Amino acid sequence: MRLPAQFLPDPLPADPMPLAAEWLALARQRRDQPNPNAMVIATVDSNGQPSARVVLCKDLAPVPGSITFFTNYDSHKGRELAANPRVAIVMHWDHLHRQLRIEGRARRVPAPDSDAYFRTRPWQRRIGAWASAQSSPVDSRATLERNLAATAARFGTPVPGPEDAPDAKDIGADVPRPANWGGFEVIAAAVELWVEGESRIHDRARWTRDVSFDPTPGSAVQVGPWRCSRLQP
């Protein structure tokens, strides 16, 4: 069931991030889609060629105004972010008639935070993180499965199968986080909130602010006040 259309607050809030967090929490609560925390993240290579993919948002923090996801640092997006940390993010919830856009710069999260999150992952996914050189070519599916089996043997676990299978419970395997796997924190410099309107007369607003921070994971973030304006649809 779709929610009735609603408009953005008037006057607009001084800070958009609490409202963005509210929307994400509502999407999780309603469970209208399998992955309500799915988001498209776009990066750019050294030639200015953009690329986009879907990842999962693992944290949306109103303070300092950031969004976090985890990945292989040697993947295509990981390499692009190392060279150019500027990103654009979109989260769209059809059933809520709402969309969130964020633009900002990414940096790695502190290693202890990546360790803590990695420990919450099912053991099958931890094995997979070691077995797959994400974004690198592989000659066949069979080779990938052999890599998976070899990695499972290395850590003394069964070969990963369906996570919802009756015997697919956490067997207590102590599989550490690979050094090339971890989180990125995107510090928002611009946020747009969008609400679907009748006859395509949507409700849009954009917030921007000045942001300064050191790429060192966990270092302080300096932000200016948000500036906001409504936009025509």
C-alpha positions in Angstrom: 0.0 0.0 0.0 1.4 3.4 -1.0 1.5 6.2 1.5 -0.6 9.3 0.7 1.5 12.0 -0.8 3.0 14.5 1.7 4.9 17.7 1.2 8.2 18.8 2.7 7.8 20.9 5.9 7.2 24.6 5.5 9.3 26.3 6.6 12.1 24.0 5.6 14.2 22.5 8.4 17.6 24.1 9.0 19.2 20.7 8.8 18.0 18.1 6.3 19.8 15.1 7.8 17.3 14.3 10.6 14.5 14.2 8.1 16.5 12.0 5.8 17.2 9.6 8.7 13.4 9.6 9.4 12.6 8.6 5.9 15.1 5.8 6.0 13.8 4.5 9.3 10.2 4.6 7.9 11.3 2.6 4.8 12.9 0.0 7.1 9.9 -0.2 9.3 7.4 -0.6 6.4 9.5 -3.2 4.6 7.8 -2.5 1.2 11.0 -3.5 -0.6 13.6 -6.1 0.2 16.5 -3.7 0.7 15.1 -0.3 1.9 18.7 0.8 2.6 19.8 0.3 -1.0 21.4 3.3 -2.6 23.0 4.1 -5.9 26.5 5.6 -5.5 28.3 7.2 -8.4 32.1 7.7 -8.7 34.3 9.2 -11.4 37.5 7.9 -12.9 40.6 9.9 -13.9 39.1 10.5 -17.4 35.9 12.0 -15.9 33.9 8.8 -16.8 31.2 8.2 -14.1 30.1 4.8 -13.0 27.3 3.8 -10.7 26.3 0.8 -8.7 23.9 -0.2 -5.9 25.3 -0.6 -2.4 23.7 -0.8 1.0 23.7 2.1 3.4 24.8 0.8 6.8 24.5 4.1 8.7 23.0 7.5 8.1 24.3 9.8 10.9 22.6 13.2 11.3 25.8 14.3 13.0 28.1 15.1 11.3 25.8 14.5 8.4 27.2 11.4 6.8 26.3 8.1 5.2 28.4 4.9 5.5 28.8 1.8 3.3 31.2 -1.1 3.2 33.1 -2.6 0.3 36.4 -4.0 -1.0 38.9 -1.2 -1.1 40.5 -2.8 -4.2 37.2 -2.8 -6.1 36.5 -0.5 -9.0 34.7 2.0 -6.8 37.3 1.6 -4.1 40.1 2.6 -6.5 38.1 5.5 -7.9 37.4 6.8 -4.4 41.1 6.6 -3.6 41.9 8.9 -6.5 38.8 11.1 -6.4 36.7 11.0 -3.2 33.8 13.0 -4.7 30.6 10.9 -4.9 26.8 11.3 -5.6 24.3 9.1 -3.9 20.6 8.4 -4.6 18.1 6.5 -2.4 14.6 6.2 -3.9 11.5 4.7 -2.1 8.6 4.2 -4.5 6.1 3.3 -1.8 7.0 6.4 0.2 6.9 8.7 -2.8 10.2 10.0 -1.7 13.8 10.3 -2.8 17.1 11.4 -1.1 20.1 12.7 -3.0 23.5 13.3 -1.3 26.7 14.8 -2.8 29.9 14.9 -0.8 33.4 13.4 -0.3 34.2 10.0 1.0 37.0 8.8 3.3 37.7 5.4 5.0 36.1 4.8 8.4 38.5 3.9 11.2 39.8 0.3 11.0 38.2 -0.7 14.4 34.8 0.4 13.1 35.3 -1.8 10.0 36.4 -4.7 12.2 33.3 -4.3 14.4 31.0 -4.3 11.4 32.8 -7.2 9.7 32.2 -9.4 12.9 28.5 -8.9 12.5 28.4 -10.4 9.0 27.4 -14.0 8.6 30.4 -16.3 8.4 29.5 -17.1 4.8 29.9 -13.5 3.8 33.2 -13.2 5.7 34.6 -16.1 3.7 33.3 -14.5 0.5 35.1 -11.3 1.3 38.4 -13.2 1.4 37.7 -15.4 -1.7 36.6 -12.7 -4.2 39.0 -10.1 -5.6 36.1 -7.8 -6.3 35.9 -6.3 -9.8 38.9 -8.4 -11.1 38.4 -10.6 -14.1 37.8 -14.4 -13.6 37.9 -17.0 -16.3 34.8 -18.9 -15.2 32.3 -19.4 -12.4 34.0 -22.7 -11.6 37.2 -20.8 -10.8 35.4 -18.5 -8.5 33.8 -21.5 -6.7 37.2 -23.2 -6.4 38.6 -20.0 -4.8 35.6 -20.1 -2.4 36.3 -23.7 -1.5 40.0 -23.1 -1.0 39.3 -20.1 1.2 36.8 -22.1 3.3 39.4 -24.8 3.8 42.0 -22.2 4.8 39.8 -20.9 7.6 38.4 -24.4 8.6 34.8 -23.7 7.6 32.3 -25.5 5.3 32.0 -24.1 1.8 29.5 -21.3 2.1 26.0 -22.1 0.8 22.6 -20.5 1.2 22.5 -18.4 4.3 18.9 -19.4 5.0 19.5 -23.1 4.7 18.6 -25.2 7.8 22.3 -25.9 8.6 23.6 -22.5 7.6 24.0 -21.1 11.1 27.0 -19.3 12.4 29.5 -22.0 13.3 31.7 -19.6 15.2 34.4 -19.4 12.6 36.9 -16.6 13.7 37.4 -15.1 10.2 39.1 -11.7 10.5 38.5 -8.7 8.2 40.8 -8.6 5.1 42.9 -5.4 5.2 41.5 -4.4 1.8 37.9 -4.5 3.0 36.1 -1.9 5.0 33.9 1.1 5.2 33.6 4.5 3.5 32.0 7.5 5.2 30.5 10.1 2.8 30.4 13.5 4.4 27.4 15.4 2.9 28.0 18.8 1.3 24.7 18.9 -0.5 21.4 17.1 0.2 18.2 17.1 -1.9 14.9 15.8 -0.6 12.1 15.1 -3.1 8.5 14.2 -2.5 6.3 13.0 -5.4 3.5 15.4 -6.3 0.3 15.1 -8.3 0.6 15.9 -12.1 4.4 15.8 -11.7 4.4 18.9 -9.5 6.9 17.4 -7.1 8.1 19.0 -3.9 11.9 19.5 -3.9 14.4 21.3 -1.7 18.2 21.4 -1.7 20.6 22.1 1.1 24.3 23.0 0.8 27.1 23.7 3.2 30.8 24.2 3.4 32.7 21.1 4.6 36.3 20.6 5.5 38.0 17.5 6.9 41.2 15.6 6.8 41.1 12.2 4.9 42.5 10.5 8.0 39.8 8.1 9.2 38.0 9.4 12.3 39.5 12.9 12.2 37.3 15.9 13.1 34.9 17.3 10.5 34.4 21.1 10.2 31.1 22.1 8.7 29.3 25.4 8.1 25.6 26.0 8.5 23.2 24.6 5.9 21.8 26.9 3.2 18.5 25.8 1.8 16.0 26.6 -0.9 13.0 25.0 -2.5 13.4 24.0 -6.1 10.9 23.9 -9.0 10.0 20.3 -10.1 
